[in-house]
Amino acid sequence: AAQLAAEATAGGSGGAVQLRTEARTLKSLGDEKAAGGEASPLDVAWCYVAGSLRCAQAAFLLERQQAAADAQAMLLWGSELLRRSAAGSLERADEYLVAALAYKCASACAMCVLLSRE
């Protein structure tokens, strides 16, 4: 968590936008690899997990900039990347324990958003 925070704060004010762009790029890369069928499911899952981490970093920066709604949206999108994309790829690779961890992380992200709205 400390490393995630340090990397996120190093980006400055434009860092959240760059992290969001990187997350979208990683998702697109994962989608392309999955559609191509040549990459292993683990390679595809890596793209989605890395994208969700970028979402978490962007959410951290947005929260520090007092943009709570944007931070919540980024966390939810990162949660969806983990839940729908990464976990599915991990299951296709017979990595059920790691897929379960992806589901658990996705649930934790969604719970953070839910608790911050109350």
C-alpha positions as CSV (number, residue, x, y, z in Angstrom):
1,A,0.0,0.0,0.0
2,A,2.8,2.4,0.8
3,Q,4.5,1.7,-2.5
4,L,1.2,2.3,-4.3
5,A,0.7,5.6,-2.5
6,A,4.3,6.7,-3.3
7,E,3.9,5.9,-7.0
8,A,0.6,7.7,-7.1
9,T,1.7,10.8,-5.4
10,A,4.8,11.0,-7.6
11,G,2.5,11.7,-10.6
12,G,1.4,15.2,-9.5
13,S,-1.9,16.8,-10.7
14,G,-1.8,15.2,-14.2
15,G,-0.9,11.8,-12.8
16,A,-4.5,10.7,-12.4
17,V,-5.2,11.4,-16.0
18,Q,-2.1,9.5,-17.1
19,L,-2.9,6.5,-14.8
20,R,-6.5,6.4,-16.2
21,T,-5.1,6.4,-19.7
22,E,-2.6,3.6,-18.8
23,A,-5.5,1.6,-17.3
24,R,-7.5,1.9,-20.5
25,T,-4.5,1.0,-22.6
26,L,-3.9,-2.1,-20.5
27,K,-7.5,-3.2,-20.7
28,S,-7.4,-2.8,-24.5
29,L,-4.2,-4.8,-24.6
30,G,-5.8,-7.5,-22.5
31,D,-8.9,-7.6,-24.8
32,E,-6.7,-7.8,-27.9
33,K,-4.6,-10.6,-26.4
34,A,-7.8,-12.5,-25.4
35,A,-9.4,-12.0,-28.8
36,G,-6.2,-13.1,-30.6
37,G,-6.1,-16.4,-28.7
38,E,-2.3,-16.6,-29.0
39,A,-1.5,-15.2,-25.6
40,S,-1.8,-17.4,-22.5
41,P,-4.6,-16.6,-20.1
42,L,-2.0,-15.6,-17.5
43,D,-0.6,-12.9,-19.8
44,V,-4.1,-11.6,-20.5
45,A,-4.9,-11.6,-16.7
46,W,-1.7,-9.7,-16.1
47,C,-2.9,-6.9,-18.3
48,Y,-6.2,-6.6,-16.5
49,V,-4.6,-6.8,-13.0
50,A,-2.1,-4.1,-14.0
51,G,-4.9,-2.0,-15.3
52,S,-6.9,-2.3,-12.1
53,L,-3.8,-1.3,-10.1
54,R,-3.6,1.9,-12.3
55,C,-7.2,2.5,-11.4
56,A,-6.4,2.2,-7.7
57,Q,-3.5,4.6,-8.1
58,A,-5.7,7.1,-10.0
59,A,-8.4,6.8,-7.3
60,F,-5.9,7.6,-4.6
61,L,-4.7,10.7,-6.4
62,L,-8.3,11.8,-7.2
63,E,-9.2,11.4,-3.5
64,R,-6.3,13.5,-2.4
65,Q,-7.5,16.2,-4.9
66,Q,-10.9,16.2,-3.3
67,A,-12.6,14.6,-6.3
68,A,-14.4,11.8,-4.4
69,A,-16.9,11.0,-7.2
70,D,-14.2,10.5,-9.7
71,A,-12.2,8.4,-7.2
72,Q,-15.2,6.2,-6.6
73,A,-15.7,5.8,-10.3
74,M,-12.1,4.7,-10.8
75,L,-12.3,2.2,-8.0
76,L,-15.5,0.7,-9.4
77,W,-13.9,0.4,-12.8
78,G,-10.9,-1.2,-11.3
79,S,-13.1,-3.6,-9.5
80,E,-14.9,-4.5,-12.7
81,L,-11.6,-5.2,-14.4
82,L,-10.7,-7.6,-11.6
83,R,-14.1,-9.2,-11.3
84,R,-15.0,-9.6,-15.0
85,S,-11.8,-9.7,-16.9
86,A,-8.9,-10.8,-14.7
87,A,-10.7,-13.4,-12.7
88,G,-12.2,-15.0,-15.9
89,S,-8.7,-15.2,-17.5
90,L,-7.3,-16.7,-14.3
91,E,-10.1,-19.3,-14.2
92,R,-9.3,-20.2,-17.9
93,A,-5.7,-20.8,-16.8
94,D,-6.9,-23.1,-14.0
95,E,-5.6,-20.6,-11.4
96,Y,-8.6,-20.8,-9.2
97,L,-6.9,-19.6,-6.0
98,V,-5.6,-16.5,-7.7
99,A,-9.0,-15.9,-9.3
100,A,-10.5,-16.1,-5.9
101,L,-8.1,-13.5,-4.7
102,A,-9.1,-11.3,-7.7
103,Y,-12.7,-11.6,-6.7
104,K,-11.9,-10.7,-3.1
105,C,-9.9,-7.6,-4.2
106,A,-12.8,-6.6,-6.5
107,S,-15.2,-7.0,-3.6
108,A,-12.9,-4.9,-1.3
109,C,-12.8,-2.1,-3.9
110,A,-16.6,-2.1,-4.3
111,M,-17.0,-2.1,-0.5
112,C,-14.7,1.0,-0.2
113,V,-16.9,2.8,-2.6
114,L,-20.0,1.8,-0.8
115,L,-18.7,2.8,2.6
116,S,-17.4,6.1,1.3
117,R,-20.9,7.0,0.0
118,E,-22.4,6.6,3.5
